[in-house]
């Protein structure tokens, strides 16, 4: 069982915080709602090489299931080169496949992966996380996220958003 922190943020104050972040213009972003196997195979290869002990790491087949469940992906590029992904769904999910309803016009975010086999700036994850917050604020009424205690990078990304914590130290299987 993992401990986690759950966030729900109304997008009005969330958007203000995200807009104040100093974004690096070398990063660009793209949202896709279908499984682009060419792009996704590059990230999956990076995950396979860099995180071989991750038993539930995604495959192209599980990505088909994610997209079928309504999950979609935002890609991050650094100077035009793919460097990571972040997952989103208008329903709540721990695995991007099995979902539960949340409030209308809401978005659940998570599953960020920065390609560990690339040399990237230290602000890569922070820029990405804040951009996802801004995307959520610009397009939805509420943003949901769960950060597991072991995930130090995501905890750092969410630090400016701590006022939106609704639940701490819960467990899930």
C-alpha positions as CSV (number, residue, x, y, z in Angstrom):
1,X,0.0,0.0,0.0
2,X,1.2,3.5,-0.8
3,X,0.7,6.7,1.0
4,X,-0.3,9.7,-1.0
5,X,-1.5,13.3,-1.0
6,X,-4.6,14.2,-2.9
7,X,-5.2,17.6,-4.5
8,X,-8.3,19.2,-5.9
9,X,-7.9,22.7,-7.2
10,X,-10.5,25.1,-8.5
11,X,-8.9,26.4,-11.7
12,X,-9.4,30.1,-10.9
13,X,-6.6,30.3,-8.2
14,X,-4.7,27.5,-9.8
15,X,-4.4,29.4,-13.0
16,X,-3.0,32.4,-11.2
17,X,-0.3,30.4,-9.6
18,X,0.6,28.6,-12.9
19,X,0.6,31.8,-14.8
20,X,3.2,33.3,-12.5
21,X,5.7,30.5,-13.2
22,X,8.6,31.7,-15.4
23,X,8.3,29.2,-18.3
24,X,11.4,28.2,-20.3
25,X,10.7,29.0,-24.0
26,X,12.9,26.1,-25.1
27,X,10.1,23.7,-24.0
28,X,7.0,23.1,-26.2
29,X,4.0,20.9,-25.6
30,X,1.6,18.8,-27.6
31,X,-1.6,17.0,-26.5
32,X,-2.7,13.8,-28.3
33,X,-5.9,11.8,-27.7
34,X,-4.8,8.7,-29.6
35,X,-1.9,6.3,-29.3
36,X,0.8,7.6,-31.6
37,X,2.9,4.4,-31.5
38,X,5.9,6.1,-33.0
39,X,6.2,8.8,-30.3
40,X,5.1,6.5,-27.5
41,X,7.6,3.8,-28.4
42,X,10.4,6.2,-27.8
43,X,9.2,7.0,-24.3
44,X,8.5,3.3,-23.6
45,X,12.0,2.4,-24.8
46,X,13.4,5.0,-22.3
47,X,11.3,3.6,-19.5
48,X,12.4,0.0,-20.3
49,X,16.0,1.0,-20.3
50,X,16.0,3.3,-17.3
51,X,13.4,1.7,-15.1
52,X,13.7,-2.1,-15.8
53,X,12.5,-3.1,-12.3
54,X,9.1,-1.2,-12.7
55,X,6.8,-4.2,-13.0
56,X,3.8,-2.3,-14.2
57,X,5.5,0.0,-16.7
58,X,3.4,0.9,-19.7
59,X,3.6,-1.0,-23.0
60,X,2.1,0.0,-26.4
61,X,-0.7,-2.5,-25.7
62,X,-1.5,-1.0,-22.3
63,X,-1.4,2.5,-23.9
64,X,-4.2,1.3,-26.2
65,X,-6.3,0.5,-23.1
66,X,-5.4,3.9,-21.6
67,X,-6.6,5.8,-24.6
68,X,-9.7,3.6,-24.9
69,X,-10.6,4.6,-21.3
70,X,-10.5,8.3,-22.2
71,X,-6.9,9.0,-21.0
72,X,-4.8,11.3,-23.1
73,X,-1.3,12.4,-23.1
74,X,0.7,15.7,-23.2
75,X,4.2,15.5,-24.6
76,X,7.0,17.8,-23.7
77,X,9.7,18.7,-26.2
78,X,13.0,20.4,-25.4
79,X,14.4,22.4,-28.4
80,X,12.2,20.2,-30.6
81,X,13.3,16.9,-29.1
82,X,10.8,14.6,-27.3
83,X,11.7,14.6,-23.6
84,X,8.6,13.2,-21.7
85,X,4.9,12.8,-21.2
86,X,2.2,13.6,-18.7
87,X,-1.2,11.8,-18.5
88,X,-4.6,13.3,-18.2
89,X,-8.2,12.0,-17.9
90,X,-11.6,13.6,-17.3
91,X,-12.2,10.8,-14.8
92,X,-10.3,9.7,-11.8
93,X,-7.9,6.8,-12.3
94,X,-4.9,5.2,-10.6
95,X,-3.8,3.2,-13.7
96,X,-5.2,5.4,-16.6
97,X,-7.4,2.4,-17.6
98,X,-9.9,1.9,-14.7
99,X,-11.8,5.1,-14.1
100,X,-14.3,6.7,-11.7
101,X,-16.5,9.8,-12.2
102,X,-15.4,13.2,-10.9
103,X,-17.1,16.5,-11.1
104,X,-18.1,17.7,-14.6
105,X,-15.5,19.6,-16.6
106,X,-12.7,18.4,-14.3
107,X,-9.3,16.9,-15.2
108,X,-7.2,14.3,-13.4
109,X,-3.4,14.7,-14.0
110,X,-0.4,12.5,-13.3
111,X,1.9,9.9,-14.7
112,X,4.7,12.3,-15.6
113,X,7.8,10.7,-17.0
114,X,10.9,12.7,-17.9
115,X,13.2,10.7,-20.3
116,X,16.0,9.7,-17.9
117,X,18.3,8.7,-20.7
118,X,18.5,12.3,-22.1
119,X,20.5,15.2,-20.8
120,X,17.9,17.8,-19.9
121,X,17.9,21.0,-17.9
122,X,17.2,20.8,-14.2
123,X,13.9,22.7,-14.7
124,X,12.5,20.2,-17.1
125,X,10.0,18.5,-14.7
126,X,9.1,21.8,-13.0
127,X,8.3,23.5,-16.3
128,X,6.3,20.5,-17.4
129,X,4.3,20.3,-14.2
130,X,3.4,24.0,-14.1
131,X,2.5,23.9,-17.8
132,X,0.1,21.0,-17.1
133,X,-1.4,23.1,-14.2
134,X,-1.9,26.0,-16.6
135,X,-3.4,23.7,-19.2
136,X,-5.9,22.4,-16.6
137,X,-6.7,25.9,-15.5
138,X,-7.3,27.1,-19.0
139,X,-9.5,24.2,-20.1
140,X,-11.3,22.8,-17.0
141,X,-13.1,23.9,-13.8
142,X,-11.3,21.6,-11.4
143,X,-8.0,19.8,-11.4
144,X,-7.4,16.6,-9.5
145,X,-4.0,14.9,-8.7
146,X,-2.6,12.3,-6.4
147,X,1.1,12.4,-5.4
148,X,2.6,9.3,-3.8
149,X,5.0,10.0,-1.0
150,X,8.0,8.4,-2.7
151,X,7.6,10.8,-5.7
152,X,9.9,13.7,-4.8
153,X,9.9,15.3,-8.2
154,X,6.1,15.5,-8.3
155,X,6.0,16.7,-4.6
156,X,8.4,19.6,-5.7
157,X,6.2,20.4,-8.7
158,X,3.1,20.6,-6.5
159,X,4.7,22.5,-3.6
160,X,3.3,25.9,-4.8
161,X,-0.2,24.3,-4.9
162,X,-0.2,23.0,-1.3
163,X,-3.3,25.0,-0.4
164,X,-5.3,22.6,-2.6
165,X,-4.4,19.5,-0.5
166,X,-7.7,17.8,0.6
167,X,-6.4,14.5,1.9
168,X,-3.0,13.4,3.2
169,X,-1.6,10.0,4.3
170,X,-4.3,7.9,2.9
171,X,-3.5,4.5,1.5
172,X,-4.5,2.6,-1.6
173,X,-3.6,-0.8,-2.9
